[in-house]
Amino acid sequence: MNRLGTGYKAHRHIGKALKAQSHAIRGLVNCYNAAAKALEPPQPMLKWEDVVEYTFLSEFDLLKDMREDIREKPWANSAIREASDAYYQIIRAQEEVHWLNIEIHRFVTKIKAEEKYLQQAVDELKREELGLSALDDATDHHEGDTNISDDEEEEGEEVAETQKQQDIESIMTAFSD
């Protein structure tokens, strides 16, 4: 269970599977022990605690008594296993570098687009500010030239309101015809 590259979820899954199958594995250990005892000469017995602690097939001595000693297979050699683990780590690192290069281009594009957007917003605000300051200058000069009393201002508002009403009535008449 302590193989390199085995993630947390895989560890949990393997642990649950071992727990679920532990009764069956215990039964197999008992069958093996009975068969090993009956052999002439008797073979070594397995303990449940030892079986649970075994990590690799090469730790099972009973495998050497088979017709073909699988401990001699290349995948049973710890140096070869470590080399294959290192190889797959390199492959995963290369894949990660590939995806990071793609993300870097996306990120740079986003930064450039945001810079352009912000510059346009600054330019727009500058234009609006220039327009408002010019308008303020014009109104400052106009206010200084006139002396309108409050009565005259109210009278001007009434005239503007009357004109607005007349415009609305003429539009309504044009549409009703």
ZALO-989947 format. One record per residue (C-alpha): x, y, z; residue in three letters. Coordinates in steps of 0.2 Angstrom, whole numbers, padded with zeros to 4 digits, always signed. Layout:
XYZala...
% end
This chain:
+0000+0000+0000met+0015+0012+0002asn+0019+0012-0017arg+0025+0029-0024leu+0011+0038-0033gly-0003+0030-0024thr-0014+0044-0018gly-0025+0046-0003tyr-0041+0040-0011lys-0032+0024-0018ala-0025+0021-0001his-0042+0022+0007arg-0049+0011-0007his-0036-0002-0005ile-0038-0002+0014gly-0057-0004+0013lys-0055-0018+0000ala-0042-0027+0012leu-0054-0025+0027lys-0069-0032+0017ala-0058-0046+0011gln-0049-0050+0027ser-0060-0064+0032his-0057-0073+0015ala-0038-0069+0016ile-0038-0077+0034arg-0047-0092+0027gly-0034-0094+0014leu-0020-0092+0026val-0028-0106+0037asn-0029-0117+0021cys-0011-0114+0017tyr-0006-0117+0035asn-0015-0134+0035ala-0008-0139+0018ala+0010-0133+0023ala+0008-0144+0039lys+0003-0159+0029ala+0018-0158+0017leu+0033-0169+0019glu+0044-0160+0025pro+0032-0147+0033pro+0033-0130+0026gln+0034-0114+0036pro+0017-0108+0043met+0011-0090+0039leu+0005-0078+0052lys-0009-0066+0049trp+0001-0052+0056glu+0015-0056+0044asp+0003-0057+0029val-0004-0040+0033val+0013-0032+0034glu+0019-0039+0017tyr+0020-0025+0004thr+0028-0034-0011phe+0026-0051-0018leu+0044-0055-0016ser+0041-0055+0003glu+0030-0070+0002phe+0042-0085+0004asp+0029-0097-0002leu+0030-0090-0020leu+0048-0098-0022lys+0041-0115-0019asp+0030-0114-0035met+0035-0122-0052arg+0040-0105-0058glu+0049-0093-0046asp+0040-0076-0049ile+0052-0067-0038arg+0064-0068-0053glu+0053-0058-0064lys+0058-0041-0068pro+0044-0032-0059trp+0048-0041-0043ala+0065-0033-0042asn+0065-0018-0031ser+0078-0008-0041ala+0067-0010-0057ile+0051-0005-0047arg+0060+0011-0041glu+0066+0015-0058ala+0049+0013-0066ser+0042+0024-0052asp+0055+0037-0056ala+0051+0035-0075tyr+0032+0038-0072tyr+0036+0053-0061gln+0046+0061-0075ile+0032+0057-0087ile+0019+0066-0076arg+0031+0080-0073ala+0033+0082-0092gln+0014+0082-0094glu+0012+0095-0080glu+0025+0106-0089val+0015+0105-0105his-0001+0111-0096trp+0008+0124-0087leu+0015+0131-0103asn-0003+0132-0110ile-0009+0141-0094glu+0005+0153-0094ile+0000+0159-0112his-0018+0160-0106arg-0013+0170-0091phe-0002+0182-0101val-0016+0185-0114thr-0028+0189-0100lys-0016+0201-0092ile-0013+0210-0109lys-0032+0211-0112ala-0035+0218-0094glu-0021+0231-0097glu-0029+0236-0113lys-0046+0237-0105tyr-0040+0248-0090leu-0030+0260-0102gln-0047+0262-0112gln-0056+0266-0096ala-0043+0278-0090val-0043+0287-0107asp-0062+0288-0107glu-0062+0295-0089leu-0049+0308-0095lys-0061+0313-0110arg-0076+0314-0098glu-0066+0324-0086glu-0060+0336-0100leu-0077+0338-0106gly-0084+0342-0088leu-0070+0354-0084ser-0074+0363-0101ala-0093+0363-0096leu-0089+0370-0079asp-0078+0384-0086asp-0092+0389-0098ala-0105+0389-0085thr-0094+0399-0073asp-0092+0413-0086his-0111+0412-0089his-0116+0413-0071glu-0105+0428-0068gly-0113+0438-0083asp-0131+0437-0077thr-0141+0443-0062asn-0157+0434-0062ile-0169+0436-0047ser-0178+0422-0040asp-0195+0428-0047asp-0187+0429-0065glu-0180+0411-0062glu-0197+0404-0057glu-0206+0413-0072glu-0193+0405-0084gly-0197+0388-0077glu-0216+0391-0079glu-0213+0396-0097val-0202+0381-0100ala-0216+0370-0092glu-0229+0378-0103thr-0219+0375-0119gln-0216+0357-0114lys-0235+0354-0112gln-0238+0363-0129gln-0225+0351-0137asp-0234+0336-0130ile-0251+0341-0136glu-0245+0344-0153ser-0237+0327-0154ile-0252+0319-0147met-0263+0328-0161thr-0251+0322-0174ala-0253+0304-0169phe-0271+0305-0167ser-0274+0311-0185asp
% end
